[in-house]
């Protein structure tokens, strides 16, 4: 699976374009402020987008949906526990002094434990609330990677002071759904650089006192 990362915007959010190598099928994950760039690449590479996956419904991860909808009618997937957050996107924008375009609504539910895919590529949906009520991560054992949204970052974790956030819930999600993945698993995060389970298990200062890291 080819993973293209598009960081940018006022929140420096990472949008992703995923390409299945054997078919040219593609998927978009968390289209934020850089969605116009993603859309241009979809057009220039003549990709067939089969799905748009949202790890959660915070403004910076969904604001670019209109740009993606302009180049594909692929279904938009979101966990239902984040639908209220999605529907309040105008209020989210107002809280940061930003105006938000009208967004196309989600079409399909992301169901924990089920698989979602595009072309011959697929992900296991893992439920990871704490940063947002309906946050999920997408894990591919075959490609040894996970798209983890704002659950964990390189040397940090997601904030829990926004509506619906809860620190203890987030830490449980990380312990049960991220640190149980194989150490080599690459973690593509919602902000900042790529990391791995091993790196965060052993060196993330938010995790090592709690989960038996080398410095515990």
Order of alpha helices (4+ residues) and beta strands (2+ residues): beta-beta-beta-alpha-beta-alpha-alpha-beta-alpha-alpha-beta-beta-beta-beta-beta-beta-beta-alpha-beta-beta-alpha
